[in-house]
Amino acid sequence: MKAFATLVLGLLAIALHAQSPDLGGVKVTLADPSSQAAVTAVLVTPFQLQINVAPNSETKPQTIRIDLPNSGPKAWPAADVVVRDAGGNALLVRRTGIEWFKLLVPLPAGVMSCVVETLPPSGGWTKPTTEKDRAIQDPTSGVKMRIAKWHEGRVAALSIRFDDSHPTHLSKAVPILDSYGFRGTFMINPGASEPGSRRVSEFGQQRAAWAALAKQGKHELANHSAHHRGGFGDVDMEAEIGEAAQAIWRMTPGRSRLTALNLGGGTRWETTRSLRYYLDKYHHFDASENSTGMDDSYGNRVENFRRILEQHIQRGLWCRIHYHYIGDGLSSTEANFRAAMDIAKQHQTDLWIAGMADIHKYLTERDAAKLTLIKSDAQQLSFKLACATDAALYDQPLTVEMAVPPAWKLPNVVIKDAQGTVIPAKPGKLEGADALRFDVPPREADYSINVTP
């Protein structure tokens, strides 16, 4: 009897497993747990999911909840995801501003299946160059050269972000950042007050001050949508992102249009398009994830920042933090803000403290760059830098670091571009050897290095 029961339980487990195939970490459920309908899903490819709904006795249209893995080896590129019906027509999908990997798909009446899939970006997904591609080890001259992991050869990077274009960003955050010599990223909502809404445009009330800040160029502006209310349909979402992008471009003429985009926590977005569509159209990159909130309500923010910053320095990573309002009685007190900036100052020699777009550009350029030896002898070397990024958008200089042989004296080393212009270099150490660091534009060019007696 016991053996029979064990057999039955084993068969039941097999049957249940057959009804719940491995979805690669994707979770699919009906939004209404009381629905009489049943949903099944099959992973067709790593980034394509077929979903079917059996209505049973249910007569109402169903909404499907889909949670895509957003970390680890099975993570989906959420910015490239769309949902289509059996006829290939794009379906409306609801998401929140900072969780684009969580989808709500309201199926239209009569539609009982859909496909969730990724669309490759224009030109396809790019494969980064390797560390070997980004380095030269020349036995003839004895020179070792590589593209530094971070600008100026720093150990790690730090970005300091401010959301919602609050008046205290101008009155508190900017002066404090300036006193430390730090560059901040300000996520603005530049839309005018909307008819019928009680929401007042705080940006509009200080538009001239924001324009003056943008003109100075000390700090970076980024897209937080026009009104921080979400977007309801393709047209509305396009307007919310596009209006903010245009406002930033008008305030920063002649500069790269590449901008960080964060659609904002607590907002809802409905579109038939992928996020990639909006990112590409408005020259944006997604800055929604992997940032630590610094609001005092989260508790012990200063010591938490100290801990995570040290971890990022140890691992050589980009540390991202964000604030809302600065001041007593607001989301972050001025004292706590200054205390966090003091911690950053203590680690300044290890950190590249820059705007989010600056850091994103450097990472993207480095992933697309190669160094190639042209020729060399005991006293000279020439090399080529190639970089596949769009020069109109990606203009953050790359840092090349070069260890020289013992016979070369750093003051006698001269670096020139193809036009013969001398490139300034800073002395330092690289893996224990005397070294020079110098910056070059992220585009294809030849360079020469000579040492004089």
N, C-alpha and C positions, 0 to 999 in steps of 0.2 A: 504493500500500500504506500509506504514511504517512498519507494523507488518510483512508483507511478506518479506520485505528486511531484517529485523532482523532475520527471520527464515532462510533465505538463507545464511546469513553470519554465523549463528550458525552452520548450516550443513557443510559449507565449512571449518570452523575451526575444526570440528570433523574429517572431511576427511583428512585434512592436518596433524592432530595429528596422525591419523592412519598410515599415510605414513612415519611418523618420530617417531618411537617408542623410548622409553627411553633407552638410551645406557649407563646409569650409569656414565655419564660425559665424555664418549669417543666421539671424533669427527672424522667422516669419510667423506672424500671428494676425488674427483679426482684431481690429481696434475695439470692437464691441465684444466683450467676453461672454455676454448673454446670447449672442447670435446662434441660431440653429444651423448656420452654414458651417462648412468645413473647408480648411485651406490646406493644400499640399504644395510642395516645392521641390524642384530638382535642380541641382547645380550642373548646367550644361557644359560650361567651361569655367575656369577659375574666376572669371569676371562676367559671367552671364547666368542668370537665374530664371527658370521658367516657373511661374506661379499659377495655380488653378484653384478656383473656388467652386465647391459643390453646394448649391443653394439649399438642398434638402427641403425643409418646409419654410425656409426664410424667403420673404418676398421683397425685403428692402435691399437697395444697393449696399454693397459692403465696402468698408475701408480697410486696407491692409497696412499693417505696421511692419516695417522692415528695418532691422538694425544690422548695419554692415560693420565688420571688424575694422577698426581704425588704427590698429597698431599690430606689430608682429609680422611674421612672414606672409600671413594670409590677408593682410590689410588691403582693402579696396581703395583705388584712387577716387575718393568720393566726389571730387570736383568734376569728374568726367562721367558721372552716372546719369542715365536717363531711363525712363520707363515707357514702354510702348505696349499697345494692345496687339491682338493677333494679326491685325492688318498692317502693323508697322506705324500706326499713328501715335504720336507722342501724347502721353497722358499728363495731366496736372499732378504735381507732387508738392506736398507741404513739408517744409523743414523749418527748424529754428536757426537763428542767425549764426551760432557758433557750433552747431552740431549737424553739419551737412551730411553726415553718415547715417543719420536717423531719418527715415522716410515714412510719411503717411501718404498712401495712395488711395484717394476716393474713386472707386470704380464707377464709371457712368452706368446708368440703367442698361441692363442687357449684356454688359461686358463681364465675363466670368474668368478671364485669364489675362495675364500680362507677362512681359519679359523685362527684367531689370538687367541692364548691361552698361558697360563702359564704352564711350566713344573715344578713340585715340585722338589726342590733340592734333591740331594742324601740323603736318610734318612728322607725326608719329611721336611716340615717347623717345626721348633722347637718352642715350647711354653715356654716363659720365666717363671722362678719361680716367686712366689709372694713375697711381702715384708714380709709376715708372715713366708714363708719358709726360708727367709734369716735372721731370728731373733730368739732369745731365751729370754723369760721372765720367770725366775725361782723363784717361791715364796719361795722355801725352802732355797736357799742361798741368795736370794734378788738380784741376778745378772741380769742385763739387757744387752743383747749382740746383735749386728747386724753387717752385712757386710756393711761397709761404702759406701755411694753413689759414692765417689771419693777417689782415693788414698790419704792416710794420713789424711782422714777426711776433705779434702778441700771442699769448697763450690761449686766450678765449675771448669771446665777445659778449657785450651786454647792451641790450636796448631797453630804454625807459619810455613807456607808452602812456598816453593820457587820453581817455575816452570822453566823448560827448561835448567837446568845445565849451566847457564850463568857464564862466568868468574868472574863476580862481586859477585857471591855467595861465592866464595873462598876468594876473595880479600877484600870484604866488609862485607857481611852478617855474615859469620862464625866468624871473629874476634869481631864484634859488639855483636853478640849473646853470645859469650864466656865471654865478659866483663860484661854482665848482668847475666851470669849464666843460660841462657835459652837454651833449646834443640829445634832445628829446624828439619823440615822434608824437604828433598831436592828431588824433582821430577826430575829424570835424564833421558836423552836421550843418552844412551851409544852406539848406533849404529855407525859404521864407516861411513865415507863419501861414498856415493853410486856412482858407475860409471854412467856418463851421467847426474849427478845432480850438480847444482851449489851450493847446500847447503853444507857447511863445518861443520864437526862434531866438535863443540866447546868442547864437552866432550873429544873427542879423543885427542885434542891438550893439554888437562890437565889431562889425564887419571891417571898419577902417583900421582898427587895432590889429586884427588878424591879417589884413592885407599888408600892413607895415611889417609885421613879424615875418611873413612870407618873403617880402622883399629883402630883408636882412640876410636870409639864407642860413642863419645859425641853427635853425631847427627845421624839422621836416613835417610837412602836412600829409595826412593820409585820409582815405575814404571810409567814413563810418555811416554812409548813406545820407541822403538829403535831410530826412526828418526823424530817423531812428524810430520808425513805427512799423517797419516791415514793408513788404510789397505783395499785392494781391492780384496775381495774373502777370503775364509776360510784359504787357505794356507798362504797368505800374512799377514792376521791378526794374525794368529798363530805365524808367524815369528816375527812380530813387538812386540807382548807381550812377547813371549817366550824368544827372544834374550835379551831383557832388564832384564827379571827376572833372567836368567842365569848369566848375568853380575853382578847383585847385589849379588847373592848367592856366586859367586866366590870371591867377595870383602869382604864378611862377613861370612867366614867359621865357622862352629860350632855354629852359632846363629840360632834362629828361622827364618824360611823362610817366615813367614807371612808378607806380604808387602801391603802397600796401592797402588792402581792403579787409575790413572787419565789419560784418553785417550787424553785429551788436547782440549781446545777450538779451533774452526776453522778447526778441522780435520774431515774427512769423513771416515766412516767404513762400509764395506759391508760384510755380513756373513749370512750363513744359520743357524748359531748356536745362542744359547742364550749367553748373557754375562756371565751367571753363569758357563757355560762350561769352559770359560777361567779363571774365578775367582777360581774355584775349582782346575783346573789342575795346576795352578801356585801359589796356596796358597795366593791369593790376596783377598782384600775386596775393594768394590767400594768407592772411595773417590772423586766422581765427583761433588756432590751437597752440598748445604748449607754452602758454604764458601764465605766470603766477600772479594772482590778484593780490594787491597790497592794501585793500580796504581794511581798516581796523576791526571791522566786525568779524573777520575771519580769525582773529586772535593771534597775538604774538608774532606779528608780521616782521618786525625788525630782526629778531633772532632767526626766524624762518628764512628770511632773505640771506642772512649771513651764512646759514648752513647750505642752502641751495647754490649760492654763488661760489662757495668754496668747492662744492661738488663739481660744478661746471668748469671751474678752473682746472681741477685735477684731471678732468676728462677731456679738456680742450674743446668745450661745446659753447653754443650760443645760449646765453641766459636771457630770458625775456620776462619782464615784469610790467604790470600795468596798474595805473591809478585812475580814480574818478575825480573826486573833488578834494581840494587841499585846504585845510583850515580847521580851527577848533569847532567841534560840533558837526563837522562834515565827515565824509567817508574816510579820510586820512588826516590826522592832525599834522600841523606844520612840523611839530617836534619829531614825530615819527618819520615824516618824509625826510627831514634833515638827517636823522639818525641813519636811515638807509643809505642816503647819499654819502655820509661819512664812511660807511662800510665799503662802498664802491671806491671811494677815494683811497682807502687803505690798500686796495688791490689794483690801483690804477696802472702800475707798471706792467701787470700781467694782462690787462683788459684793453680791448678795443671797444670804447664806449661810443656808439654811433647810432644813427637812425636805422629803422627797420629796412628801408629800401637800400641804404648803403650796404648793410650786411647781406641782404638777399642778393644784391648785385654781385658782391664779391664771391659768395658761395657759388652762384650760377656761372660766373665767368671762370672761376677756377675749375669747375667741373667740365668746362668746355675748352680748356686751354691745354696746349702742348708746347714743350721745349724741344728743339732739334739742333744738334751740333752741326755747324756748317764746315768749319775747319779749325785747326789749332796747331800750335807748336809750344815750345817751352816758355815763350814770352807773350803769347797772345791767343785769343780765342774769339770766334764769331759764332753766333747762334741765331736761330729764328724762334720767335714767339708766334703761335697761331692761336686764335680764339674765335669760336664759332658763334658767339652771341651777337645780337643786333647792336651795332655801335651807337645808333641813335637813342637807344634806351639804356644800354649797359655801359656806363661811363665811369664806374668806380675803378681807380687805378689798382693794378695787381702789384703785389710786392714780390720781388725776386730776391732770394737770399743766397749768397755765394761764399763758400769756404775756399780760401786760397792756399796754395802750397807754401811751406815755410820760407822758401826763397823769395816770395813776393812780399814786398812791404806795402801795407795798406795805403799809405799816403801817395805811393807811386802808381797805383792802379787807376786807370782812366776808362770810364764806360761811355760809349757814344752810341747815338742812334744812327740810322742809315744816312741822315743828312749831315752828320758830323757834329751834332750838338752834344755837348757833354751833359751827362745825366748825373745829378747829385746823388751821393751815396753816403750812408751812415755806417761807421764801424761798429763791430760787435763780435759776438761769438756764435758759432754754430757747431754743435757737437764737439765742443772743446777747442776748435780751431779758430784762428782769426778769420773774420768774415765781414762782408759788406752787404747791406740791404739797400735796394733801390726800387723805385716805383716806375711802372711802365703802363701805357694805355692798353686796354683789353682788345687789341686788334692785331692783325698780322703785320709783323715788322721784323727787320733784321737789326742786330746790335753787335758791336765789337767791344772787346775788352783787351786792353794793352797794359803792360807794366813796363815802366822806364827804369833804367839802372839807378 
